[in-house]
Amino acid sequence: MKNLTSPTTINELKEKYNFNLRKRFGQNFLVDQNIVEKIADSSDIQDDDFVVEIGPGIGTLTRELAKKAKELTVVEIDRDLIPVLEDTLSDFDNINIINDDFLKVDLNELNPEGKPLKISANLPYYITTPIIMSLLESDIDIESMSFLVQKEVADRIAAEPGNKSYGSLSVIAQYYADIHKAFDVPASVFMPRPKVDSAVVVLKKKKDLNENVSKDKYFKVVKGAFLNRRKTLLNSLSSNLGFSKDRIREMLQKLDIDEKIRPEKLTDKDFERITNELYPSS
């Protein structure tokens, strides 16, 4: 098989199978073999893992994943790429190709034996957050996820308090998973070249979620705090949660939290304390 990270090979495949890169599917193919191998390595695939790749495209990352996995299922929404994948992956016998929208696929049905599930993908920018949140919020037992995403998204979901990228997405994603950004990926290693850089982010779902706070109320407080980032915590919470300023001020004083602080300075524990104070369990 020719090198799938070669622009020449990609153009040959486009001509042979008469397909075009579709913006609506966010198709940008990697043209750097070293980056492809690093992404595959970040997935930390073991012998007994059941591995799923979202949006394999022409199979560039797929081939590296298949070298590591005993079982690999790829889900590609673009039917025009199915014959391409059948060609570029023909020398592997451990790959199952599914033509479907990943958000409609039942992962438990694909993995009936309940093997450790690991997911990898070069995620299209337009659907990155919906896919990540869908997987985090699901009851599917996912061991880990390794995603190549827009750098801004990676920075946001992995951000720590005090970082300018820290926001509601950071807090909510980190409620469900331990997250770290593995490495940055420049726009120059894609074809066609996107307008922004990317990064690989690794998420490991938490086995036990925080039971010390109501999840729905916690998320309500977090979203309310960050809805007006330029406002102080006092103004944000009173404006967006339906409490008077006096009630919020009293609560913050009790918790020894500065009412003028910006929400990006708060930790998850701070949000937990605020939630439990505003919405005490009955």
Secondary structure as UniProt FT lines:
FT   TURN            4..5
FT   HELIX           7..17
FT   HELIX           23..25
FT   STRAND          29..30
FT   HELIX           33..42
FT   TURN            47..48
FT   STRAND          50..54
FT   TURN            57..59
FT   HELIX           60..68
FT   STRAND          71..76
FT   HELIX           79..81
FT   HELIX           82..88
FT   TURN            89..91
FT   STRAND          95..99
FT   HELIX           102..104
FT   HELIX           107..110
FT   TURN            112..113
FT   STRAND          117..122
FT   HELIX           125..127
FT   HELIX           128..137
FT   STRAND          142..150
FT   HELIX           151..158
FT   TURN            161..162
FT   TURN            164..165
FT   HELIX           168..176
FT   STRAND          177..185
FT   HELIX           187..189
FT   STRAND          190..191
FT   STRAND          198..205
FT   HELIX           215..226
FT   TURN            227..230
FT   HELIX           233..241
FT   HELIX           245..254
FT   TURN            255..256
FT   TURN            259..260
FT   HELIX           263..265
FT   HELIX           268..278
//
